[in-house]
Amino acid sequence: MILALCATACVGGELASSVWPPEDFDLVVDELRNDGAGAHVIRRLSVRADGVVIYGTSSAPLVDAETGASFPVFERLCIYRLEPASVRALARRLDRFGSGVESSGQPASSEESAQVTVSWRAFERRRRLTSGGRLRGAMGDIVALVASYLPPGEAFGIRMTRPVVPVVRGVPEPAAGAQGALAALRAQLEDRADDPGVLLAAFALACRVGERGAAEQLLQRWRAASTARAGTDGEGRQQAQAAAMRRMLPPTD
């Protein structure tokens, strides 16, 4: 079963009033692997303010032959919900660990094949950190923190320097299968219809299973949602990505 809204181990009764997590909180953690031709997302953990977590792994991305743009296909997927106390703890600790880290983070060297990017939003501010190789300082704390919210048995393929203490329980193993993953993401889109990340992930899966009509509709919805969020500054980048996505559409029947 792919869609399982479960609870974490952090249970503590009714919560007192707090600004954490803010309504705009979201977190996206990507593990990327460099195969010599480019970097591809092979693992993603996303968390939103209501506690819904989407975790997926991708072994065979869609790659645009013209530009080399890579789009992960999360054929192995798990969706679950965190307890409010756990979401609060995650948002607060992430803010504390990240407060002393420069926005550029610690980039991966050209010799490293794996890297992790951590991007989160809180109180209308977006932070994005990147690290590869041996994690140091606050970045090691951040990656260990987010790794503790992975499903049991899952881990980032990067050298950790901090202990990872799992905080989730009752979460099933990620289920494999593009059709099931696509169905699970479609269910998520009923509540988060304008989420560009979910729309893009569903688009890639629709392409993988050959559903051109569905992929075209998802592309249109992604363009509308990403344009609304990106504004004029990101218009050129959004158009280039949309062009690459059109080239990835499966053939017509």
Secondary structure, 3 states (H helix, E strand, C coil): CCECCCCECCCCCCCCCCCCCCCCCEEEEEEEEECCCCEEEEEEEEEECCCEEEEEECCCCEECCCCCCEECCCCEEEEEECCHHHHHHHHHHHHHHHCCCCCCCCCCCCCCCEEEEEEEEECCEEEEEEEECCCCHHHHHHHHHHHCCCCCCCCCCCCCCCCCCCCECCCCCCEECHHHHHHHHHHHHCCCCCCHHHHHHHHHHHHHCCCHHHHHHHHHHHHHHHHHHHCHHHHHHHHHHHHHHHHHCCCCC
